[in-house]
Amino acid sequence: MRALTIALATAAAVSLSTAAFADEFLALCDAAQNPQNAKVCKCAAGKLAGADRAAAFEAAKAMKAAMASGKPEDANAVTTKHAKGLEILRTAQATCL
């Protein structure tokens, strides 16, 4: 019985974190400007999990901040982790087109 309770609690925590990520990830998308973008973002958010999800989210936040400033990201400041996050994000988005 205890194992079942732990399993259910774990499943609930994972599903809540996935839902929270999807909401945060979709907030980064400019869905109001392009309905197709909203569709791709929702699809991509569903394909990302675990460490890939965190890396993609951080990369998306950095990319959005750079776009908001009107300046391109500084190539010298891009870390390997950030580049990997962008790669993960682009791959997930490409599978949703």
Distance bins in CASP14 RR format, pairs under 12 A and 6 or more apart:
PFRMAT RR
TARGET T0000
AUTHOR 0000-0000-0000
RMODE 2
METHOD distances of the structure
MODEL  1
1 7 0 0 0 0 0 1 0 0 0 0 0
1 8 0 0 0 0 0 1 0 0 0 0 0
2 8 0 0 0 0 0 1 0 0 0 0 0
2 9 0 0 0 0 0 1 0 0 0 0 0
3 9 0 0 0 0 0 1 0 0 0 0 0
3 10 0 0 0 0 0 1 0 0 0 0 0
4 10 0 0 0 0 0 1 0 0 0 0 0
4 11 0 0 0 0 0 1 0 0 0 0 0
5 11 0 0 0 0 0 1 0 0 0 0 0
5 12 0 0 0 0 0 1 0 0 0 0 0
6 12 0 0 0 0 0 1 0 0 0 0 0
6 13 0 0 0 0 0 1 0 0 0 0 0
7 13 0 0 0 0 0 1 0 0 0 0 0
7 14 0 0 0 0 0 1 0 0 0 0 0
8 14 0 0 0 0 0 1 0 0 0 0 0
8 15 0 0 0 0 0 1 0 0 0 0 0
9 15 0 0 0 0 0 1 0 0 0 0 0
9 16 0 0 0 0 0 1 0 0 0 0 0
10 16 0 0 0 0 0 1 0 0 0 0 0
10 17 0 0 0 0 0 1 0 0 0 0 0
11 17 0 0 0 0 0 1 0 0 0 0 0
11 18 0 0 0 0 0 1 0 0 0 0 0
12 18 0 0 0 0 0 1 0 0 0 0 0
12 19 0 0 0 0 0 1 0 0 0 0 0
13 19 0 0 0 0 0 1 0 0 0 0 0
13 20 0 0 0 0 0 1 0 0 0 0 0
14 20 0 0 0 0 0 1 0 0 0 0 0
14 21 0 0 0 0 0 1 0 0 0 0 0
14 49 0 0 0 0 1 0 0 0 0 0 0
14 50 0 0 0 0 1 0 0 0 0 0 0
14 53 0 0 0 0 0 1 0 0 0 0 0
15 21 0 0 0 0 0 1 0 0 0 0 0
15 22 0 0 0 0 0 1 0 0 0 0 0
15 46 0 0 0 0 0 1 0 0 0 0 0
15 49 0 0 0 0 0 1 0 0 0 0 0
16 22 0 0 0 0 0 1 0 0 0 0 0
16 23 0 0 0 0 0 1 0 0 0 0 0
17 23 0 0 0 0 0 1 0 0 0 0 0
17 24 0 0 0 0 0 1 0 0 0 0 0
17 25 0 0 0 0 0 1 0 0 0 0 0
17 48 0 0 0 0 0 1 0 0 0 0 0
17 49 0 0 0 0 0 1 0 0 0 0 0
17 50 0 0 0 0 1 0 0 0 0 0 0
17 53 0 0 0 0 1 0 0 0 0 0 0
17 54 0 0 0 0 0 1 0 0 0 0 0
17 57 0 0 0 0 0 1 0 0 0 0 0
18 24 0 0 0 0 0 1 0 0 0 0 0
18 25 0 0 0 0 0 1 0 0 0 0 0
18 45 0 0 0 0 1 0 0 0 0 0 0
18 46 1 0 0 1 0 0 0 0 0 0 0
18 47 0 0 0 0 0 1 0 0 0 0 0
18 48 0 0 0 0 1 0 0 0 0 0 0
18 49 1 0 0 1 0 0 0 0 0 0 0
18 50 0 0 0 0 1 0 0 0 0 0 0
18 53 0 0 0 0 1 0 0 0 0 0 0
18 57 0 0 0 0 0 1 0 0 0 0 0
19 25 0 0 0 0 0 1 0 0 0 0 0
19 26 0 0 0 0 0 1 0 0 0 0 0
19 45 0 0 0 0 1 0 0 0 0 0 0
19 46 0 0 0 0 0 1 0 0 0 0 0
20 26 0 0 0 0 0 1 0 0 0 0 0
20 27 0 0 0 0 0 1 0 0 0 0 0
20 45 0 0 0 0 0 1 0 0 0 0 0
20 53 0 0 0 0 0 1 0 0 0 0 0
20 57 0 0 0 0 0 1 0 0 0 0 0
21 27 0 0 0 0 0 1 0 0 0 0 0
21 28 0 0 0 0 0 1 0 0 0 0 0
21 41 0 0 0 0 0 1 0 0 0 0 0
21 42 0 0 0 0 0 1 0 0 0 0 0
21 44 0 0 0 0 0 1 0 0 0 0 0
21 45 1 0 0 1 0 0 0 0 0 0 0
21 46 0 0 0 0 1 0 0 0 0 0 0
21 47 0 0 0 0 0 1 0 0 0 0 0
21 48 1 0 0 1 0 0 0 0 0 0 0
21 49 0 0 0 0 1 0 0 0 0 0 0
21 50 0 0 0 0 1 0 0 0 0 0 0
21 52 0 0 0 0 0 1 0 0 0 0 0
21 53 1 0 1 0 0 0 0 0 0 0 0
21 54 0 0 0 0 1 0 0 0 0 0 0
21 55 0 0 0 0 0 1 0 0 0 0 0
21 56 0 0 0 0 1 0 0 0 0 0 0
21 57 1 0 0 1 0 0 0 0 0 0 0
21 58 0 0 0 0 0 1 0 0 0 0 0
21 60 0 0 0 0 0 1 0 0 0 0 0
22 28 0 0 0 0 0 1 0 0 0 0 0
22 29 0 0 0 0 0 1 0 0 0 0 0
22 38 0 0 0 0 0 1 0 0 0 0 0
22 41 0 0 0 0 1 0 0 0 0 0 0
22 42 1 0 0 1 0 0 0 0 0 0 0
22 43 0 0 0 0 0 1 0 0 0 0 0
22 44 0 0 0 0 1 0 0 0 0 0 0
22 45 1 0 1 0 0 0 0 0 0 0 0
22 46 1 0 0 1 0 0 0 0 0 0 0
22 47 0 0 0 0 0 1 0 0 0 0 0
22 48 0 0 0 0 1 0 0 0 0 0 0
22 49 0 0 0 0 0 1 0 0 0 0 0
22 53 0 0 0 0 1 0 0 0 0 0 0
22 56 0 0 0 0 0 1 0 0 0 0 0
22 57 0 0 0 0 0 1 0 0 0 0 0
23 29 0 0 0 0 0 1 0 0 0 0 0
23 31 0 0 0 0 0 1 0 0 0 0 0
23 41 0 0 0 0 0 1 0 0 0 0 0
23 42 0 0 0 0 0 1 0 0 0 0 0
23 45 0 0 0 0 1 0 0 0 0 0 0
23 46 0 0 0 0 0 1 0 0 0 0 0
23 57 0 0 0 0 0 1 0 0 0 0 0
24 41 0 0 0 0 0 1 0 0 0 0 0
24 45 0 0 0 0 1 0 0 0 0 0 0
24 48 0 0 0 0 0 1 0 0 0 0 0
24 53 0 0 0 0 0 1 0 0 0 0 0
24 54 0 0 0 0 0 1 0 0 0 0 0
24 56 0 0 0 0 0 1 0 0 0 0 0
24 57 1 0 0 1 0 0 0 0 0 0 0
24 58 0 0 0 0 0 1 0 0 0 0 0
24 60 0 0 0 0 1 0 0 0 0 0 0
24 61 0 0 0 0 1 0 0 0 0 0 0
24 64 0 0 0 0 0 1 0 0 0 0 0
25 31 0 0 0 0 0 1 0 0 0 0 0
25 38 0 0 0 0 0 1 0 0 0 0 0
25 40 0 0 0 0 0 1 0 0 0 0 0
25 41 1 0 0 1 0 0 0 0 0 0 0
25 42 0 0 0 0 1 0 0 0 0 0 0
25 43 0 0 0 0 0 1 0 0 0 0 0
25 44 1 0 0 1 0 0 0 0 0 0 0
25 45 1 0 1 0 0 0 0 0 0 0 0
25 46 0 0 0 0 1 0 0 0 0 0 0
25 47 0 0 0 0 0 1 0 0 0 0 0
25 48 1 0 0 1 0 0 0 0 0 0 0
25 53 0 0 0 0 1 0 0 0 0 0 0
25 54 0 0 0 0 0 1 0 0 0 0 0
25 56 1 0 0 1 0 0 0 0 0 0 0
25 57 1 0 1 0 0 0 0 0 0 0 0
25 58 0 0 0 0 0 1 0 0 0 0 0
25 59 0 0 0 0 0 1 0 0 0 0 0
25 60 1 0 0 1 0 0 0 0 0 0 0
25 61 0 0 0 0 1 0 0 0 0 0 0
25 64 0 0 0 0 0 1 0 0 0 0 0
25 89 0 0 0 0 1 0 0 0 0 0 0
25 92 0 0 0 0 0 1 0 0 0 0 0
25 93 0 0 0 0 0 1 0 0 0 0 0
26 32 0 0 0 0 0 1 0 0 0 0 0
26 37 0 0 0 0 0 1 0 0 0 0 0
26 38 1 0 0 1 0 0 0 0 0 0 0
26 39 0 0 0 0 0 1 0 0 0 0 0
26 40 0 0 0 0 0 1 0 0 0 0 0
26 41 1 0 1 0 0 0 0 0 0 0 0
26 42 1 0 0 1 0 0 0 0 0 0 0
26 43 0 0 0 0 0 1 0 0 0 0 0
26 44 0 0 0 0 1 0 0 0 0 0 0
26 45 1 0 0 1 0 0 0 0 0 0 0
26 46 0 0 0 0 0 1 0 0 0 0 0
26 57 0 0 0 0 0 1 0 0 0 0 0
26 60 0 0 0 0 0 1 0 0 0 0 0
27 38 0 0 0 0 0 1 0 0 0 0 0
27 41 0 0 0 0 1 0 0 0 0 0 0
27 42 0 0 0 0 0 1 0 0 0 0 0
27 45 0 0 0 0 0 1 0 0 0 0 0
27 57 0 0 0 0 0 1 0 0 0 0 0
27 60 0 0 0 0 1 0 0 0 0 0 0
27 61 0 0 0 0 0 1 0 0 0 0 0
27 64 0 0 0 0 1 0 0 0 0 0 0
28 37 0 0 0 0 0 1 0 0 0 0 0
28 38 0 0 0 0 0 1 0 0 0 0 0
28 41 1 0 0 1 0 0 0 0 0 0 0
28 42 0 0 0 0 0 1 0 0 0 0 0
28 44 0 0 0 0 0 1 0 0 0 0 0
28 45 0 0 0 0 1 0 0 0 0 0 0
28 56 0 0 0 0 0 1 0 0 0 0 0
28 57 1 0 0 1 0 0 0 0 0 0 0
28 58 0 0 0 0 0 1 0 0 0 0 0
28 59 0 0 0 0 0 1 0 0 0 0 0
28 60 1 0 1 0 0 0 0 0 0 0 0
28 61 1 0 0 1 0 0 0 0 0 0 0
28 62 0 0 0 0 0 1 0 0 0 0 0
28 63 0 0 0 0 1 0 0 0 0 0 0
28 64 1 0 1 0 0 0 0 0 0 0 0
28 65 0 0 0 0 1 0 0 0 0 0 0
28 67 0 0 0 0 0 1 0 0 0 0 0
28 68 0 0 0 0 0 1 0 0 0 0 0
28 89 0 0 0 0 0 1 0 0 0 0 0
29 35 0 0 0 0 0 1 0 0 0 0 0
29 36 0 0 0 0 0 1 0 0 0 0 0
29 37 1 0 1 0 0 0 0 0 0 0 0
29 38 1 0 0 1 0 0 0 0 0 0 0
29 39 0 0 0 0 1 0 0 0 0 0 0
29 40 0 0 0 0 1 0 0 0 0 0 0
29 41 1 1 0 0 0 0 0 0 0 0 0
29 42 0 0 0 0 1 0 0 0 0 0 0
29 43 0 0 0 0 0 1 0 0 0 0 0
29 44 0 0 0 0 1 0 0 0 0 0 0
29 45 0 0 0 0 1 0 0 0 0 0 0
29 57 0 0 0 0 0 1 0 0 0 0 0
29 60 0 0 0 0 1 0 0 0 0 0 0
29 61 0 0 0 0 0 1 0 0 0 0 0
29 63 0 0 0 0 0 1 0 0 0 0 0
29 64 0 0 0 0 1 0 0 0 0 0 0
29 67 0 0 0 0 0 1 0 0 0 0 0
29 89 0 0 0 0 0 1 0 0 0 0 0
29 93 0 0 0 0 0 1 0 0 0 0 0
29 96 0 0 0 0 0 1 0 0 0 0 0
30 36 0 0 0 0 0 1 0 0 0 0 0
30 37 1 0 0 1 0 0 0 0 0 0 0
30 38 0 0 0 0 1 0 0 0 0 0 0
30 40 0 0 0 0 0 1 0 0 0 0 0
30 41 0 0 0 0 1 0 0 0 0 0 0
30 60 0 0 0 0 0 1 0 0 0 0 0
30 63 0 0 0 0 0 1 0 0 0 0 0
30 64 0 0 0 0 1 0 0 0 0 0 0
30 67 0 0 0 0 1 0 0 0 0 0 0
30 68 0 0 0 0 0 1 0 0 0 0 0
31 37 1 0 0 1 0 0 0 0 0 0 0
31 38 1 1 0 0 0 0 0 0 0 0 0
31 39 0 0 0 0 1 0 0 0 0 0 0
31 40 0 0 0 0 1 0 0 0 0 0 0
31 41 1 0 0 1 0 0 0 0 0 0 0
31 42 0 0 0 0 1 0 0 0 0 0 0
31 45 0 0 0 0 0 1 0 0 0 0 0
32 38 0 0 0 0 1 0 0 0 0 0 0
32 41 0 0 0 0 0 1 0 0 0 0 0
33 41 0 0 0 0 0 1 0 0 0 0 0
34 40 0 0 0 0 1 0 0 0 0 0 0
34 41 0 0 0 0 1 0 0 0 0 0 0
35 41 0 0 0 0 0 1 0 0 0 0 0
35 42 0 0 0 0 0 1 0 0 0 0 0
36 42 0 0 0 0 0 1 0 0 0 0 0
36 43 0 0 0 0 0 1 0 0 0 0 0
36 93 0 0 0 0 0 1 0 0 0 0 0
36 96 0 0 0 0 0 1 0 0 0 0 0
36 97 0 0 0 0 1 0 0 0 0 0 0
37 43 0 0 0 0 0 1 0 0 0 0 0
37 44 0 0 0 0 0 1 0 0 0 0 0
37 93 0 0 0 0 1 0 0 0 0 0 0
37 96 0 0 0 0 0 1 0 0 0 0 0
37 97 0 0 0 0 0 1 0 0 0 0 0
38 44 0 0 0 0 0 1 0 0 0 0 0
38 45 0 0 0 0 0 1 0 0 0 0 0
38 96 0 0 0 0 0 1 0 0 0 0 0
39 45 0 0 0 0 0 1 0 0 0 0 0
39 93 0 0 0 0 0 1 0 0 0 0 0
39 96 1 0 0 1 0 0 0 0 0 0 0
39 97 0 0 0 0 1 0 0 0 0 0 0
40 46 0 0 0 0 0 1 0 0 0 0 0
40 47 0 0 0 0 0 1 0 0 0 0 0
40 89 0 0 0 0 0 1 0 0 0 0 0
40 90 0 0 0 0 0 1 0 0 0 0 0
40 92 0 0 0 0 1 0 0 0 0 0 0
40 93 1 0 1 0 0 0 0 0 0 0 0
40 94 0 0 0 0 1 0 0 0 0 0 0
40 95 0 0 0 0 1 0 0 0 0 0 0
40 96 1 0 1 0 0 0 0 0 0 0 0
40 97 1 0 0 1 0 0 0 0 0 0 0
41 47 0 0 0 0 0 1 0 0 0 0 0
41 48 0 0 0 0 0 1 0 0 0 0 0
41 56 0 0 0 0 0 1 0 0 0 0 0
41 57 0 0 0 0 0 1 0 0 0 0 0
41 60 0 0 0 0 1 0 0 0 0 0 0
41 64 0 0 0 0 0 1 0 0 0 0 0
41 89 0 0 0 0 1 0 0 0 0 0 0
41 92 0 0 0 0 1 0 0 0 0 0 0
41 93 1 0 0 1 0 0 0 0 0 0 0
41 96 0 0 0 0 1 0 0 0 0 0 0
41 97 0 0 0 0 0 1 0 0 0 0 0
42 48 0 0 0 0 0 1 0 0 0 0 0
42 92 0 0 0 0 0 1 0 0 0 0 0
42 93 0 0 0 0 0 1 0 0 0 0 0
42 96 0 0 0 0 1 0 0 0 0 0 0
43 92 1 0 0 1 0 0 0 0 0 0 0
43 93 1 0 0 1 0 0 0 0 0 0 0
43 94 0 0 0 0 0 1 0 0 0 0 0
43 95 1 0 0 1 0 0 0 0 0 0 0
43 96 1 1 0 0 0 0 0 0 0 0 0
43 97 0 0 0 0 1 0 0 0 0 0 0
44 52 0 0 0 0 0 1 0 0 0 0 0
44 53 0 0 0 0 0 1 0 0 0 0 0
44 56 1 0 0 1 0 0 0 0 0 0 0
44 57 0 0 0 0 0 1 0 0 0 0 0
44 59 0 0 0 0 0 1 0 0 0 0 0
44 60 0 0 0 0 1 0 0 0 0 0 0
44 88 0 0 0 0 1 0 0 0 0 0 0
44 89 1 0 0 1 0 0 0 0 0 0 0
44 90 0 0 0 0 1 0 0 0 0 0 0
44 91 0 0 0 0 1 0 0 0 0 0 0
44 92 1 0 1 0 0 0 0 0 0 0 0
44 93 1 0 1 0 0 0 0 0 0 0 0
44 94 0 0 0 0 1 0 0 0 0 0 0
44 95 1 0 0 1 0 0 0 0 0 0 0
44 96 1 0 1 0 0 0 0 0 0 0 0
44 97 0 0 0 0 1 0 0 0 0 0 0
45 52 0 0 0 0 0 1 0 0 0 0 0
45 53 0 0 0 0 1 0 0 0 0 0 0
45 56 0 0 0 0 1 0 0 0 0 0 0
45 57 0 0 0 0 1 0 0 0 0 0 0
45 60 0 0 0 0 1 0 0 0 0 0 0
45 89 0 0 0 0 0 1 0 0 0 0 0
45 92 0 0 0 0 1 0 0 0 0 0 0
45 93 0 0 0 0 1 0 0 0 0 0 0
45 96 0 0 0 0 1 0 0 0 0 0 0
46 52 0 0 0 0 0 1 0 0 0 0 0
46 53 0 0 0 0 1 0 0 0 0 0 0
46 56 0 0 0 0 0 1 0 0 0 0 0
46 92 0 0 0 0 1 0 0 0 0 0 0
46 93 0 0 0 0 0 1 0 0 0 0 0
46 95 0 0 0 0 0 1 0 0 0 0 0
46 96 0 0 0 0 1 0 0 0 0 0 0
47 53 0 0 0 0 1 0 0 0 0 0 0
47 56 0 0 0 0 1 0 0 0 0 0 0
47 88 0 0 0 0 1 0 0 0 0 0 0
47 89 0 0 0 0 0 1 0 0 0 0 0
47 90 0 0 0 0 0 1 0 0 0 0 0
47 91 0 0 0 0 1 0 0 0 0 0 0
47 92 1 0 1 0 0 0 0 0 0 0 0
47 93 0 0 0 0 1 0 0 0 0 0 0
47 94 0 0 0 0 0 1 0 0 0 0 0
47 95 1 0 0 1 0 0 0 0 0 0 0
47 96 1 0 0 1 0 0 0 0 0 0 0
48 54 0 0 0 0 1 0 0 0 0 0 0
48 55 0 0 0 0 1 0 0 0 0 0 0
48 56 1 0 1 0 0 0 0 0 0 0 0
48 57 1 0 0 1 0 0 0 0 0 0 0
48 58 0 0 0 0 0 1 0 0 0 0 0
48 59 0 0 0 0 0 1 0 0 0 0 0
48 60 0 0 0 0 0 1 0 0 0 0 0
48 85 0 0 0 0 1 0 0 0 0 0 0
48 88 1 0 0 1 0 0 0 0 0 0 0
48 89 1 0 0 1 0 0 0 0 0 0 0
48 90 0 0 0 0 0 1 0 0 0 0 0
48 91 0 0 0 0 1 0 0 0 0 0 0
48 92 1 0 1 0 0 0 0 0 0 0 0
48 93 0 0 0 0 0 1 0 0 0 0 0
48 95 0 0 0 0 0 1 0 0 0 0 0
48 96 0 0 0 0 0 1 0 0 0 0 0
49 55 0 0 0 0 0 1 0 0 0 0 0
49 56 0 0 0 0 1 0 0 0 0 0 0
49 57 0 0 0 0 0 1 0 0 0 0 0
49 88 0 0 0 0 0 1 0 0 0 0 0
49 92 0 0 0 0 0 1 0 0 0 0 0
50 56 0 0 0 0 1 0 0 0 0 0 0
50 57 0 0 0 0 0 1 0 0 0 0 0
50 88 0 0 0 0 0 1 0 0 0 0 0
51 57 0 0 0 0 0 1 0 0 0 0 0
51 58 0 0 0 0 0 1 0 0 0 0 0
51 81 0 0 0 0 1 0 0 0 0 0 0
51 84 0 0 0 0 1 0 0 0 0 0 0
51 85 0 0 0 0 1 0 0 0 0 0 0
51 88 0 0 0 0 1 0 0 0 0 0 0
52 58 0 0 0 0 0 1 0 0 0 0 0
52 59 0 0 0 0 0 1 0 0 0 0 0
52 81 0 0 0 0 0 1 0 0 0 0 0
52 84 0 0 0 0 1 0 0 0 0 0 0
52 85 1 0 0 1 0 0 0 0 0 0 0
52 86 0 0 0 0 0 1 0 0 0 0 0
52 87 0 0 0 0 1 0 0 0 0 0 0
52 88 1 0 1 0 0 0 0 0 0 0 0
52 89 0 0 0 0 1 0 0 0 0 0 0
52 91 0 0 0 0 1 0 0 0 0 0 0
52 92 0 0 0 0 1 0 0 0 0 0 0
53 59 0 0 0 0 0 1 0 0 0 0 0
53 60 0 0 0 0 0 1 0 0 0 0 0
53 85 0 0 0 0 1 0 0 0 0 0 0
53 88 0 0 0 0 1 0 0 0 0 0 0
53 89 0 0 0 0 1 0 0 0 0 0 0
53 92 0 0 0 0 1 0 0 0 0 0 0
54 60 0 0 0 0 0 1 0 0 0 0 0
54 61 0 0 0 0 0 1 0 0 0 0 0
54 81 0 0 0 0 1 0 0 0 0 0 0
54 82 0 0 0 0 0 1 0 0 0 0 0
54 84 0 0 0 0 0 1 0 0 0 0 0
54 85 0 0 0 0 1 0 0 0 0 0 0
54 88 0 0 0 0 1 0 0 0 0 0 0
54 89 0 0 0 0 0 1 0 0 0 0 0
55 61 0 0 0 0 0 1 0 0 0 0 0
55 62 0 0 0 0 0 1 0 0 0 0 0
55 79 0 0 0 0 0 1 0 0 0 0 0
55 80 0 0 0 0 0 1 0 0 0 0 0
55 81 1 0 0 1 0 0 0 0 0 0 0
55 82 0 0 0 0 1 0 0 0 0 0 0
55 83 0 0 0 0 1 0 0 0 0 0 0
55 84 1 0 1 0 0 0 0 0 0 0 0
55 85 1 1 0 0 0 0 0 0 0 0 0
55 86 0 0 0 0 1 0 0 0 0 0 0
55 87 0 0 0 0 1 0 0 0 0 0 0
55 88 1 0 1 0 0 0 0 0 0 0 0
55 89 0 0 0 0 1 0 0 0 0 0 0
55 90 0 0 0 0 0 1 0 0 0 0 0
55 91 0 0 0 0 0 1 0 0 0 0 0
55 92 0 0 0 0 0 1 0 0 0 0 0
56 62 0 0 0 0 0 1 0 0 0 0 0
56 63 0 0 0 0 0 1 0 0 0 0 0
56 81 0 0 0 0 0 1 0 0 0 0 0
56 82 0 0 0 0 0 1 0 0 0 0 0
56 83 0 0 0 0 0 1 0 0 0 0 0
56 84 0 0 0 0 1 0 0 0 0 0 0
56 85 1 0 1 0 0 0 0 0 0 0 0
56 86 1 0 0 1 0 0 0 0 0 0 0
56 87 0 0 0 0 1 0 0 0 0 0 0
56 88 1 0 1 0 0 0 0 0 0 0 0
56 89 1 0 1 0 0 0 0 0 0 0 0
56 90 0 0 0 0 1 0 0 0 0 0 0
56 91 0 0 0 0 1 0 0 0 0 0 0
56 92 1 0 0 1 0 0 0 0 0 0 0
56 93 0 0 0 0 1 0 0 0 0 0 0
57 63 0 0 0 0 0 1 0 0 0 0 0
57 64 0 0 0 0 0 1 0 0 0 0 0
57 81 0 0 0 0 0 1 0 0 0 0 0
57 82 0 0 0 0 0 1 0 0 0 0 0
57 85 0 0 0 0 1 0 0 0 0 0 0
57 86 0 0 0 0 0 1 0 0 0 0 0
57 88 0 0 0 0 1 0 0 0 0 0 0
57 89 0 0 0 0 1 0 0 0 0 0 0
57 92 0 0 0 0 0 1 0 0 0 0 0
58 64 0 0 0 0 0 1 0 0 0 0 0
58 65 0 0 0 0 0 1 0 0 0 0 0
58 78 0 0 0 0 0 1 0 0 0 0 0
58 79 0 0 0 0 1 0 0 0 0 0 0
58 81 1 0 0 1 0 0 0 0 0 0 0
58 82 1 0 0 1 0 0 0 0 0 0 0
58 83 0 0 0 0 0 1 0 0 0 0 0
58 84 0 0 0 0 0 1 0 0 0 0 0
58 85 1 0 0 1 0 0 0 0 0 0 0
58 86 0 0 0 0 1 0 0 0 0 0 0
58 88 0 0 0 0 0 1 0 0 0 0 0
58 89 0 0 0 0 1 0 0 0 0 0 0
59 65 0 0 0 0 0 1 0 0 0 0 0
59 66 0 0 0 0 0 1 0 0 0 0 0
59 73 0 0 0 0 1 0 0 0 0 0 0
59 78 0 0 0 0 1 0 0 0 0 0 0
59 79 0 0 0 0 1 0 0 0 0 0 0
59 80 0 0 0 0 0 1 0 0 0 0 0
59 81 0 0 0 0 1 0 0 0 0 0 0
59 82 1 0 1 0 0 0 0 0 0 0 0
59 83 0 0 0 0 1 0 0 0 0 0 0
59 84 1 0 0 1 0 0 0 0 0 0 0
59 85 1 1 0 0 0 0 0 0 0 0 0
59 86 1 0 1 0 0 0 0 0 0 0 0
59 87 0 0 0 0 1 0 0 0 0 0 0
59 88 1 0 0 1 0 0 0 0 0 0 0
59 89 1 0 1 0 0 0 0 0 0 0 0
59 90 0 0 0 0 1 0 0 0 0 0 0
59 91 0 0 0 0 0 1 0 0 0 0 0
59 92 0 0 0 0 0 1 0 0 0 0 0
59 93 0 0 0 0 0 1 0 0 0 0 0
60 66 0 0 0 0 0 1 0 0 0 0 0
60 67 0 0 0 0 0 1 0 0 0 0 0
60 82 0 0 0 0 0 1 0 0 0 0 0
60 85 0 0 0 0 1 0 0 0 0 0 0
60 86 0 0 0 0 1 0 0 0 0 0 0
60 88 0 0 0 0 1 0 0 0 0 0 0
60 89 1 0 1 0 0 0 0 0 0 0 0
60 90 0 0 0 0 0 1 0 0 0 0 0
60 92 0 0 0 0 0 1 0 0 0 0 0
60 93 0 0 0 0 0 1 0 0 0 0 0
61 67 0 0 0 0 0 1 0 0 0 0 0
61 68 0 0 0 0 0 1 0 0 0 0 0
61 73 0 0 0 0 0 1 0 0 0 0 0
61 82 0 0 0 0 0 1 0 0 0 0 0
61 85 0 0 0 0 0 1 0 0 0 0 0
61 86 0 0 0 0 0 1 0 0 0 0 0
61 89 0 0 0 0 0 1 0 0 0 0 0
62 68 0 0 0 0 0 1 0 0 0 0 0
62 69 0 0 0 0 0 1 0 0 0 0 0
62 72 0 0 0 0 0 1 0 0 0 0 0
62 73 1 0 0 1 0 0 0 0 0 0 0
62 74 0 0 0 0 0 1 0 0 0 0 0
62 77 0 0 0 0 1 0 0 0 0 0 0
62 78 0 0 0 0 1 0 0 0 0 0 0
62 79 0 0 0 0 1 0 0 0 0 0 0
62 81 0 0 0 0 0 1 0 0 0 0 0
62 82 1 0 0 1 0 0 0 0 0 0 0
62 83 0 0 0 0 0 1 0 0 0 0 0
62 85 0 0 0 0 1 0 0 0 0 0 0
62 86 0 0 0 0 1 0 0 0 0 0 0
62 89 0 0 0 0 0 1 0 0 0 0 0
63 69 0 0 0 0 0 1 0 0 0 0 0
63 70 0 0 0 0 0 1 0 0 0 0 0
63 71 0 0 0 0 0 1 0 0 0 0 0
63 72 0 0 0 0 0 1 0 0 0 0 0
63 73 1 0 0 1 0 0 0 0 0 0 0
63 78 0 0 0 0 0 1 0 0 0 0 0
63 82 0 0 0 0 1 0 0 0 0 0 0
63 83 0 0 0 0 0 1 0 0 0 0 0
63 85 0 0 0 0 1 0 0 0 0 0 0
63 86 1 0 0 1 0 0 0 0 0 0 0
63 89 0 0 0 0 1 0 0 0 0 0 0
63 90 0 0 0 0 0 1 0 0 0 0 0
63 93 0 0 0 0 0 1 0 0 0 0 0
64 70 0 0 0 0 0 1 0 0 0 0 0
64 73 0 0 0 0 0 1 0 0 0 0 0
64 89 0 0 0 0 0 1 0 0 0 0 0
65 71 0 0 0 0 1 0 0 0 0 0 0
65 72 0 0 0 0 0 1 0 0 0 0 0
65 73 0 0 0 0 1 0 0 0 0 0 0
65 74 0 0 0 0 0 1 0 0 0 0 0
65 77 0 0 0 0 0 1 0 0 0 0 0
65 82 0 0 0 0 0 1 0 0 0 0 0
66 72 1 0 0 1 0 0 0 0 0 0 0
66 73 1 0 1 0 0 0 0 0 0 0 0
66 74 0 0 0 0 1 0 0 0 0 0 0
66 75 0 0 0 0 0 1 0 0 0 0 0
66 77 0 0 0 0 1 0 0 0 0 0 0
66 78 0 0 0 0 0 1 0 0 0 0 0
66 82 0 0 0 0 0 1 0 0 0 0 0
66 86 0 0 0 0 0 1 0 0 0 0 0
67 73 0 0 0 0 1 0 0 0 0 0 0
71 77 0 0 0 0 0 1 0 0 0 0 0
72 78 0 0 0 0 0 1 0 0 0 0 0
73 79 0 0 0 0 0 1 0 0 0 0 0
73 82 0 0 0 0 1 0 0 0 0 0 0
73 83 0 0 0 0 0 1 0 0 0 0 0
73 86 0 0 0 0 1 0 0 0 0 0 0
74 82 0 0 0 0 0 1 0 0 0 0 0
75 82 0 0 0 0 0 1 0 0 0 0 0
75 83 0 0 0 0 1 0 0 0 0 0 0
75 86 0 0 0 0 0 1 0 0 0 0 0
76 82 0 0 0 0 0 1 0 0 0 0 0
77 83 0 0 0 0 0 1 0 0 0 0 0
78 84 0 0 0 0 0 1 0 0 0 0 0
78 85 0 0 0 0 0 1 0 0 0 0 0
78 86 0 0 0 0 1 0 0 0 0 0 0
78 87 0 0 0 0 0 1 0 0 0 0 0
79 85 0 0 0 0 1 0 0 0 0 0 0
79 86 0 0 0 0 0 1 0 0 0 0 0
80 86 0 0 0 0 0 1 0 0 0 0 0
80 87 0 0 0 0 0 1 0 0 0 0 0
81 87 0 0 0 0 0 1 0 0 0 0 0
81 88 0 0 0 0 0 1 0 0 0 0 0
82 88 0 0 0 0 0 1 0 0 0 0 0
82 89 0 0 0 0 0 1 0 0 0 0 0
83 89 0 0 0 0 0 1 0 0 0 0 0
83 90 0 0 0 0 0 1 0 0 0 0 0
84 90 0 0 0 0 0 1 0 0 0 0 0
84 91 0 0 0 0 0 1 0 0 0 0 0
85 91 0 0 0 0 1 0 0 0 0 0 0
85 92 0 0 0 0 1 0 0 0 0 0 0
85 93 0 0 0 0 0 1 0 0 0 0 0
86 92 0 0 0 0 0 1 0 0 0 0 0
86 93 0 0 0 0 0 1 0 0 0 0 0
87 93 0 0 0 0 0 1 0 0 0 0 0
87 94 0 0 0 0 0 1 0 0 0 0 0
88 94 0 0 0 0 0 1 0 0 0 0 0
88 95 0 0 0 0 0 1 0 0 0 0 0
89 95 0 0 0 0 0 1 0 0 0 0 0
89 96 0 0 0 0 0 1 0 0 0 0 0
90 96 0 0 0 0 0 1 0 0 0 0 0
90 97 0 0 0 0 0 1 0 0 0 0 0
91 97 0 0 0 0 0 1 0 0 0 0 0
END
